[in-house]
Structure formats: structure tokens, C-alpha cells
Amino acid sequence: MSIDKDKIKHTAKLARISIDKNKIESLSKDLSNIFNFIEKLSKINTDKVNPLTSILDHSLRTREDKVTDGGIRDKILENSPNKNEEFFIVPKVIE
């Protein structure tokens, strides 16, 4: 698939991004190469290939889903410039 300069300009306009006119030519070549590679990948027969979540042959471990406070409230509050005994104190945003 060939991506020409007009397609790049049109896409940039739709995305509301600015592209340096000096870089449009190289961007056109790069995007064309990327789409050509995608076309090659789509032609590969992957019928007998199982999907992977990892390259390791291990199943994912599960854990019990329980809610905790983490037990580190005091360490977290040490990072705050303004705090009371249990909470961060932040400046008022809405008047």
C-alpha cells in the first residue's frame, strides 16, 4: 500500500496535528514501508499457531481478590508537605 503526500496531509488535518513540510516525504516512505510489512504479515498462515500471552510455558497465577489499605499509610503521608493525622491537606480548588 502506498501512502502519498496528499493522504498524509489529509490525515494530519483530520487529526489536527501539524507536520513539517520537509518531513512529509520521509514520513510517506516510512508509512508505506510499515503498511507493506503489515500486508506481508496478513498473508502468513497462522492456522496452527496458538495465541500466546507469554513466551514462557507457565499459566498465570491467581490470587485472592481482597481490598486492603496496603499498610503503608504513614510512609505515603511522609511525602506530603501538608497533612493531618490521616489525610493529605490540599489547597481549595473551587471557591
The first five atom37 places (N, CA, C, CB, O) and aatype in JSON, in Angstrom:
{
  "aatype": [12, 15, 9, 3, 11, 3, 11, 9, 11, 8, 16, 0, 11, 10, 0, 1, 9, 15, 9, 3, 11, 2, 11, 9, 6, 15, 10, 15, 11, 3, 10, 15, 2, 9, 13, 2, 13, 9, 6, 11, 10, 15, 11, 9, 2, 16, 3, 11, 19, 2, 14, 10, 16, 15, 9, 10, 3, 8, 15, 10, 1, 16, 1, 6, 3, 11, 19, 16, 3, 7, 7, 9, 1, 3, 11, 9, 10, 6, 2, 15, 14, 2, 11, 2, 6, 6, 13, 13, 9, 19, 14, 11, 19, 9, 6],
  "atom_mask": [
    [1, 1, 1, 1, 1],
    [1, 1, 1, 1, 1],
    [1, 1, 1, 1, 1],
    [1, 1, 1, 1, 1],
    [1, 1, 1, 1, 1],
    [1, 1, 1, 1, 1],
    [1, 1, 1, 1, 1],
    [1, 1, 1, 1, 1],
    [1, 1, 1, 1, 1],
    [1, 1, 1, 1, 1],
    [1, 1, 1, 1, 1],
    [1, 1, 1, 1, 1],
    [1, 1, 1, 1, 1],
    [1, 1, 1, 1, 1],
    [1, 1, 1, 1, 1],
    [1, 1, 1, 1, 1],
    [1, 1, 1, 1, 1],
    [1, 1, 1, 1, 1],
    [1, 1, 1, 1, 1],
    [1, 1, 1, 1, 1],
    [1, 1, 1, 1, 1],
    [1, 1, 1, 1, 1],
    [1, 1, 1, 1, 1],
    [1, 1, 1, 1, 1],
    [1, 1, 1, 1, 1],
    [1, 1, 1, 1, 1],
    [1, 1, 1, 1, 1],
    [1, 1, 1, 1, 1],
    [1, 1, 1, 1, 1],
    [1, 1, 1, 1, 1],
    [1, 1, 1, 1, 1],
    [1, 1, 1, 1, 1],
    [1, 1, 1, 1, 1],
    [1, 1, 1, 1, 1],
    [1, 1, 1, 1, 1],
    [1, 1, 1, 1, 1],
    [1, 1, 1, 1, 1],
    [1, 1, 1, 1, 1],
    [1, 1, 1, 1, 1],
    [1, 1, 1, 1, 1],
    [1, 1, 1, 1, 1],
    [1, 1, 1, 1, 1],
    [1, 1, 1, 1, 1],
    [1, 1, 1, 1, 1],
    [1, 1, 1, 1, 1],
    [1, 1, 1, 1, 1],
    [1, 1, 1, 1, 1],
    [1, 1, 1, 1, 1],
    [1, 1, 1, 1, 1],
    [1, 1, 1, 1, 1],
    [1, 1, 1, 1, 1],
    [1, 1, 1, 1, 1],
    [1, 1, 1, 1, 1],
    [1, 1, 1, 1, 1],
    [1, 1, 1, 1, 1],
    [1, 1, 1, 1, 1],
    [1, 1, 1, 1, 1],
    [1, 1, 1, 1, 1],
    [1, 1, 1, 1, 1],
    [1, 1, 1, 1, 1],
    [1, 1, 1, 1, 1],
    [1, 1, 1, 1, 1],
    [1, 1, 1, 1, 1],
    [1, 1, 1, 1, 1],
    [1, 1, 1, 1, 1],
    [1, 1, 1, 1, 1],
    [1, 1, 1, 1, 1],
    [1, 1, 1, 1, 1],
    [1, 1, 1, 1, 1],
    [1, 1, 1, 0, 1],
    [1, 1, 1, 0, 1],
    [1, 1, 1, 1, 1],
    [1, 1, 1, 1, 1],
    [1, 1, 1, 1, 1],
    [1, 1, 1, 1, 1],
    [1, 1, 1, 1, 1],
    [1, 1, 1, 1, 1],
    [1, 1, 1, 1, 1],
    [1, 1, 1, 1, 1],
    [1, 1, 1, 1, 1],
    [1, 1, 1, 1, 1],
    [1, 1, 1, 1, 1],
    [1, 1, 1, 1, 1],
    [1, 1, 1, 1, 1],
    [1, 1, 1, 1, 1],
    [1, 1, 1, 1, 1],
    [1, 1, 1, 1, 1],
    [1, 1, 1, 1, 1],
    [1, 1, 1, 1, 1],
    [1, 1, 1, 1, 1],
    [1, 1, 1, 1, 1],
    [1, 1, 1, 1, 1],
    [1, 1, 1, 1, 1],
    [1, 1, 1, 1, 1],
    [1, 1, 1, 1, 1]
  ],
  "atom_positions": [
    [[0.85, -1.18, 0.0], [0.0, 0.0, 0.0], [0.89, 1.24, 0.0], [-0.96, 0.0, 1.22], [1.83, 1.33, 0.78]],
    [[0.6, 2.14, -0.85], [1.38, 3.35, -0.96], [0.67, 4.51, -0.27], [1.65, 3.69, -2.44], [-0.51, 4.75, -0.49]],
    [[1.4, 5.2, 0.56], [0.87, 6.37, 1.25], [1.51, 7.6, 0.6], [1.16, 6.32, 2.82], [2.72, 7.82, 0.75]],
    [[0.72, 8.38, -0.1], [1.28, 9.55, -0.77], [1.18, 10.79, 0.12], [0.57, 9.8, -2.11], [0.61, 10.75, 1.21]],
    [[1.75, 11.88, -0.37], [1.8, 13.11, 0.42], [0.41, 13.66, 0.72], [2.62, 14.17, -0.3], [0.16, 14.2, 1.8]],
    [[-0.5, 13.52, -0.24], [-1.86, 14.05, -0.04], [-2.58, 13.31, 1.09], [-2.66, 13.93, -1.34], [-3.3, 13.93, 1.88]],
    [[-2.38, 11.98, 1.17], [-3.01, 11.21, 2.25], [-2.46, 11.63, 3.61], [-2.8, 9.7, 2.03], [-3.19, 11.7, 4.59]],
    [[-1.16, 11.9, 3.64], [-0.54, 12.33, 4.9], [-1.08, 13.69, 5.32], [1.0, 12.37, 4.76], [-1.41, 13.91, 6.48]],
    [[-1.16, 14.61, 4.38], [-1.68, 15.95, 4.69], [-3.14, 15.86, 5.14], [-1.56, 16.88, 3.46], [-3.54, 16.53, 6.1]],
    [[-3.93, 15.04, 4.45], [-5.34, 14.89, 4.81], [-5.48, 14.27, 6.21], [-6.07, 14.02, 3.77], [-6.3, 14.72, 7.0]],
    [[-4.7, 13.24, 6.5], [-4.75, 12.59, 7.82], [-4.3, 13.55, 8.91], [-3.88, 11.33, 7.84], [-4.89, 13.59, 9.99]],
    [[-3.27, 14.33, 8.64], [-2.79, 15.31, 9.62], [-3.87, 16.36, 9.88], [-1.5, 15.98, 9.13], [-4.04, 16.8, 11.02]],
    [[-4.57, 16.75, 8.84], [-5.65, 17.74, 9.02], [-6.77, 17.16, 9.86], [-6.19, 18.2, 7.65], [-7.29, 17.83, 10.76]],
    [[-7.16, 15.9, 9.59], [-8.21, 15.27, 10.37], [-7.81, 15.09, 11.83], [-8.56, 13.93, 9.77], [-8.63, 15.25, 12.73]],
    [[-6.53, 14.77, 12.05], [-6.03, 14.57, 13.41], [-5.67, 15.88, 14.1], [-4.83, 13.66, 13.39], [-5.34, 15.9, 15.28]],
    [[-5.73, 16.96, 13.35], [-5.39, 18.29, 13.85], [-3.97, 18.33, 14.42], [-6.4, 18.73, 14.91], [-3.72, 18.84, 15.52]],
    [[-3.05, 17.77, 13.64], [-1.64, 17.84, 14.01], [-0.88, 18.55, 12.9], [-1.05, 16.41, 14.27], [-1.28, 18.51, 11.74]],
    [[0.18, 19.18, 13.27], [0.99, 19.86, 12.26], [2.19, 18.99, 11.91], [1.46, 21.27, 12.75], [2.81, 18.38, 12.79]],
    [[2.5, 18.95, 10.63], [3.64, 18.17, 10.16], [4.53, 19.1, 9.37], [3.18, 16.95, 9.28], [4.07, 19.85, 8.51]],
    [[5.81, 19.05, 9.67], [6.79, 19.85, 8.96], [6.8, 19.43, 7.48], [8.2, 19.7, 9.59], [6.92, 18.25, 7.17]],
    [[6.68, 20.39, 6.59], [6.62, 20.09, 5.15], [7.88, 19.4, 4.65], [6.39, 21.37, 4.35], [7.85, 18.67, 3.67]],
    [[8.98, 19.63, 5.32], [10.24, 18.99, 4.92], [10.27, 17.5, 5.28], [11.43, 19.71, 5.58], [11.06, 16.74, 4.72]],
    [[9.41, 17.09, 6.21], [9.43, 15.7, 6.67], [8.33, 14.85, 6.05], [9.3, 15.66, 8.18], [8.26, 13.65, 6.3]],
    [[7.47, 15.46, 5.23], [6.36, 14.71, 4.65], [6.86, 13.59, 3.74], [5.44, 15.66, 3.88], [6.29, 12.5, 3.75]],
    [[7.89, 13.84, 2.97], [8.41, 12.82, 2.05], [8.95, 11.61, 2.8], [9.52, 13.42, 1.17], [8.63, 10.47, 2.45]],
    [[9.74, 11.84, 3.83], [10.28, 10.71, 4.59], [9.18, 9.99, 5.37], [11.38, 11.18, 5.56], [9.22, 8.77, 5.51]],
    [[8.2, 10.74, 5.86], [7.07, 10.13, 6.55], [6.26, 9.27, 5.6], [6.19, 11.21, 7.18], [5.79, 8.19, 5.98]],
    [[6.1, 9.73, 4.38], [5.39, 8.96, 3.37], [6.08, 7.62, 3.09], [5.27, 9.77, 2.07], [5.42, 6.59, 2.99]],
    [[7.39, 7.65, 2.97], [8.15, 6.42, 2.74], [8.05, 5.48, 3.94], [9.63, 6.75, 2.44], [7.85, 4.28, 3.78]],
    [[8.19, 6.03, 5.14], [8.14, 5.21, 6.35], [6.77, 4.54, 6.52], [8.46, 6.06, 7.58], [6.69, 3.35, 6.82]],
    [[5.71, 5.3, 6.32], [4.38, 4.73, 6.47], [4.09, 3.69, 5.39], [3.33, 5.83, 6.43], [3.43, 2.69, 5.65]],
    [[4.56, 3.94, 4.18], [4.39, 2.95, 3.12], [5.09, 1.65, 3.47], [4.92, 3.49, 1.79], [4.54, 0.57, 3.25]],
    [[6.3, 1.75, 4.01], [7.04, 0.55, 4.42], [6.31, -0.19, 5.54], [8.46, 0.92, 4.88], [6.26, -1.42, 5.54]],
    [[5.75, 0.55, 6.48], [5.03, -0.08, 7.58], [3.81, -0.82, 7.06], [4.61, 0.97, 8.63], [3.56, -1.96, 7.45]],
    [[3.03, -0.18, 6.19], [1.83, -0.83, 5.66], [2.18, -2.01, 4.76], [0.99, 0.18, 4.89], [1.45, -3.0, 4.73]],
    [[3.28, -1.93, 4.03], [3.72, -3.08, 3.23], [4.08, -4.26, 4.13], [4.92, -2.7, 2.35], [3.78, -5.4, 3.8]],
    [[4.72, -3.98, 5.25], [5.06, -5.05, 6.19], [3.8, -5.66, 6.79], [5.96, -4.51, 7.3], [3.73, -6.88, 6.97]],
    [[2.81, -4.83, 7.11], [1.54, -5.34, 7.64], [0.86, -6.24, 6.63], [0.61, -4.17, 8.03], [0.29, -7.27, 7.0]],
    [[0.91, -5.87, 5.37], [0.32, -6.71, 4.32], [1.03, -8.06, 4.23], [0.38, -5.99, 2.95], [0.38, -9.09, 4.05]],
    [[2.34, -8.06, 4.37], [3.08, -9.32, 4.36], [2.67, -10.2, 5.54], [4.6, -9.05, 4.41], [2.48, -11.41, 5.39]],
    [[2.53, -9.57, 6.71], [2.14, -10.33, 7.89], [0.74, -10.92, 7.76], [2.21, -9.45, 9.13], [0.48, -12.02, 8.23]],
    [[-0.15, -10.19, 7.11], [-1.52, -10.69, 6.99], [-1.61, -11.88, 6.03], [-2.43, -9.58, 6.51], [-2.6, -12.61, 6.07]],
    [[-0.62, -12.08, 5.18], [-0.61, -13.21, 4.24], [-0.07, -14.49, 4.86], [0.21, -12.85, 3.01], [-0.2, -15.56, 4.27]],
    [[0.54, -14.4, 6.02], [1.14, -15.57, 6.66], [0.03, -16.46, 7.23], [2.13, -15.15, 7.78], [-0.91, -15.98, 7.86]],
    [[0.16, -17.76, 6.99], [-0.81, -18.72, 7.51], [-0.51, -19.0, 8.98], [-0.79, -20.03, 6.67], [0.54, -19.54, 9.32]],
    [[-1.44, -18.64, 9.83], [-1.26, -18.84, 11.28], [-2.34, -19.76, 11.85], [-1.28, -17.5, 12.01], [-2.66, -19.67, 13.04]],
    [[-2.9, -20.62, 11.02], [-3.98, -21.51, 11.47], [-3.54, -22.45, 12.59], [-4.5, -22.31, 10.31], [-4.33, -22.73, 13.49]],
    [[-2.33, -22.94, 12.53], [-1.86, -23.93, 13.51], [-1.05, -23.3, 14.64], [-1.03, -24.99, 12.82], [-0.42, -24.01, 15.43]],
    [[-1.05, -21.99, 14.72], [-0.29, -21.29, 15.76], [-1.24, -20.89, 16.88], [0.44, -20.03, 15.18], [-2.23, -20.2, 16.66]],
    [[-0.92, -21.33, 18.09], [-1.73, -20.99, 19.26], [-1.38, -19.59, 19.74], [-1.53, -22.03, 20.39], [-0.21, -19.21, 19.73]],
    [[-2.36, -18.82, 20.17], [-2.07, -17.49, 20.69], [-1.27, -17.58, 21.99], [-3.37, -16.71, 20.93], [-1.44, -18.51, 22.78]],
    [[-0.4, -16.6, 22.2], [0.47, -16.57, 23.38], [0.12, -15.38, 24.27], [1.96, -16.52, 22.97], [-0.24, -14.31, 23.78]],
    [[0.23, -15.59, 25.56], [0.21, -14.46, 26.48], [1.62, -14.19, 27.01], [-0.76, -14.74, 27.65], [1.89, -13.13, 27.57]],
    [[2.49, -15.17, 26.81], [3.87, -15.04, 27.25], [4.71, -16.05, 26.48], [3.99, -15.26, 28.8], [4.19, -17.04, 25.98]],
    [[6.0, -15.8, 26.39], [6.88, -16.77, 25.75], [7.22, -17.92, 26.68], [8.16, -16.1, 25.28], [7.73, -18.95, 26.24]],
    [[6.93, -17.74, 27.96], [7.17, -18.8, 28.93], [6.0, -19.77, 28.93], [7.39, -18.22, 30.33], [4.86, -19.37, 28.72]],
    [[6.28, -21.02, 29.17], [5.23, -22.04, 29.18], [4.69, -22.24, 30.6], [5.77, -23.37, 28.61], [4.76, -23.34, 31.15]],
    [[4.15, -21.18, 31.16], [3.56, -21.23, 32.5], [2.17, -20.61, 32.45], [4.47, -20.49, 33.54], [1.92, -19.68, 31.68]],
    [[1.29, -21.12, 33.26], [-0.01, -20.48, 33.36], [0.08, -19.35, 34.38], [-1.12, -21.5, 33.76], [0.94, -19.35, 35.25]],
    [[-0.83, -18.41, 34.25], [-0.82, -17.27, 35.16], [-1.33, -17.69, 36.54], [-1.68, -16.13, 34.61], [-2.31, -18.43, 36.66]],
    [[-0.65, -17.22, 37.57], [-1.07, -17.5, 38.93], [-2.23, -16.58, 39.3], [0.1, -17.33, 39.92], [-2.26, -15.42, 38.9]],
    [[-3.15, -17.09, 40.05], [-4.25, -16.26, 40.52], [-4.05, -16.01, 42.01], [-5.62, -16.92, 40.24], [-3.38, -16.76, 42.71]],
    [[-4.66, -14.95, 42.46], [-4.61, -14.64, 43.89], [-5.99, -14.21, 44.34], [-3.55, -13.52, 44.19], [-6.84, -13.84, 43.53]],
    [[-6.2, -14.28, 45.63], [-7.48, -13.88, 46.19], [-7.64, -12.37, 46.02], [-7.59, -14.29, 47.68], [-6.71, -11.6, 46.27]],
    [[-8.81, -11.96, 45.62], [-9.09, -10.55, 45.43], [-9.64, -9.97, 46.72], [-10.09, -10.34, 44.26], [-10.82, -10.14, 47.05]],
    [[-8.78, -9.28, 47.45], [-9.22, -8.68, 48.71], [-8.73, -7.24, 48.78], [-8.71, -9.5, 49.92], [-7.64, -6.92, 48.3]],
    [[-9.53, -6.41, 49.39], [-9.23, -4.99, 49.49], [-8.5, -4.73, 50.8], [-10.52, -4.13, 49.39], [-8.97, -5.13, 51.87]],
    [[-7.35, -4.06, 50.71], [-6.6, -3.67, 51.91], [-6.13, -2.24, 51.73], [-5.39, -4.63, 52.16], [-6.16, -1.69, 50.63]],
    [[-5.71, -1.64, 52.81], [-5.16, -0.28, 52.72], [-3.67, -0.29, 52.39], [-5.41, 0.47, 54.02], [-3.06, 0.77, 52.27]],
    [[-3.09, -1.45, 52.26], [-1.68, -1.57, 51.92], [-0.76, -1.54, 53.11], [0.0, 0.0, 0.0], [0.38, -2.0, 53.03]],
    [[-1.25, -1.01, 54.22], [-0.44, -0.99, 55.44], [0.73, -0.03, 55.4], [0.0, 0.0, 0.0], [1.65, -0.16, 56.21]],
    [[0.72, 0.94, 54.49], [1.86, 1.86, 54.4], [1.39, 3.32, 54.41], [2.67, 1.58, 53.12], [2.05, 4.19, 53.83]],
    [[0.25, 3.59, 55.06], [-0.29, 4.95, 55.09], [0.74, 5.93, 55.64], [-1.56, 5.0, 55.93], [0.88, 7.02, 55.08]],
    [[1.43, 5.6, 56.69], [2.39, 6.53, 57.29], [3.53, 6.85, 56.34], [2.95, 5.95, 58.59], [3.98, 8.0, 56.28]],
    [[4.01, 5.86, 55.59], [5.09, 6.1, 54.63], [4.61, 7.01, 53.5], [5.6, 4.77, 54.05], [5.36, 7.88, 53.04]],
    [[3.37, 6.83, 53.06], [2.83, 7.67, 52.0], [2.65, 9.1, 52.49], [1.49, 7.11, 51.49], [2.98, 10.05, 51.78]],
    [[2.13, 9.25, 53.7], [1.91, 10.59, 54.24], [3.21, 11.34, 54.51], [1.11, 10.5, 55.51], [3.2, 12.57, 54.59]],
    [[4.32, 10.64, 54.65], [5.62, 11.3, 54.83], [5.99, 12.15, 53.62], [6.73, 10.26, 55.09], [6.75, 13.11, 53.74]],
    [[5.45, 11.81, 52.44], [5.77, 12.54, 51.22], [4.96, 13.82, 51.06], [5.54, 11.66, 50.03], [5.25, 14.62, 50.17]],
    [[3.97, 14.03, 51.88], [3.1, 15.18, 51.75], [3.65, 16.39, 52.49], [1.7, 14.85, 52.26], [4.08, 16.27, 53.64]],
    [[3.65, 17.56, 51.84], [4.1, 18.76, 52.56], [3.09, 19.21, 53.61], [4.36, 19.89, 51.58], [3.47, 19.79, 54.63]],
    [[1.8, 18.96, 53.36], [0.75, 19.33, 54.31], [-0.11, 18.1, 54.58], [-0.13, 20.5, 53.78], [-0.64, 17.48, 53.67]],
    [[-0.23, 17.78, 55.87], [-1.04, 16.62, 56.23], [-1.55, 16.8, 57.64], [-0.22, 15.3, 56.11], [-1.01, 17.57, 58.43]],
    [[-2.62, 16.07, 57.95], [-3.02, 15.95, 59.34], [-2.7, 14.52, 59.74], [-4.55, 16.3, 59.55], [-1.81, 13.9, 59.15]],
    [[-3.37, 13.98, 60.71], [-3.01, 12.66, 61.21], [-3.21, 11.54, 60.19], [-3.8, 12.35, 62.43], [-2.44, 10.58, 60.16]],
    [[-4.26, 11.67, 59.35], [-4.58, 10.56, 58.46], [-4.71, 10.93, 56.99], [-5.85, 9.94, 58.91], [-4.78, 10.03, 56.15]],
    [[-4.73, 12.23, 56.63], [-5.06, 12.62, 55.27], [-4.09, 13.66, 54.73], [-6.47, 13.14, 55.21], [-3.42, 14.36, 55.49]],
    [[-4.03, 13.74, 53.41], [-3.34, 14.83, 52.74], [-4.18, 16.09, 52.88], [-3.06, 14.51, 51.24], [-5.41, 16.03, 52.86]],
    [[-3.53, 17.23, 53.03], [-4.24, 18.51, 53.01], [-3.87, 19.19, 51.7], [-3.88, 19.41, 54.26], [-2.69, 19.44, 51.42]],
    [[-4.89, 19.5, 50.89], [-4.66, 20.11, 49.58], [-5.31, 21.47, 49.55], [-5.2, 19.23, 48.44], [-6.26, 21.72, 50.3]],
    [[-4.82, 22.37, 48.68], [-5.43, 23.7, 48.59], [-6.84, 23.62, 48.02], [-4.57, 24.62, 47.74], [-7.16, 22.73, 47.24]],
    [[-7.66, 24.58, 48.42], [-9.02, 24.64, 47.93], [-9.0, 24.99, 46.45], [-9.86, 25.67, 48.73], [-8.28, 25.9, 46.04]],
    [[-9.77, 24.28, 45.65], [-9.77, 24.48, 44.2], [-10.99, 25.3, 43.77], [-9.75, 23.14, 43.47], [-10.87, 26.16, 42.9]],
    [[-12.13, 25.04, 44.35], [-13.37, 25.71, 43.98], [-13.74, 26.69, 45.09], [-14.51, 24.7, 43.73], [-13.72, 26.34, 46.27]],
    [[-14.08, 27.89, 44.69], [-14.46, 28.9, 45.7], [-15.95, 29.0, 45.81], [-13.87, 30.26, 45.36], [-16.45, 29.8, 46.6]]
  ]
}
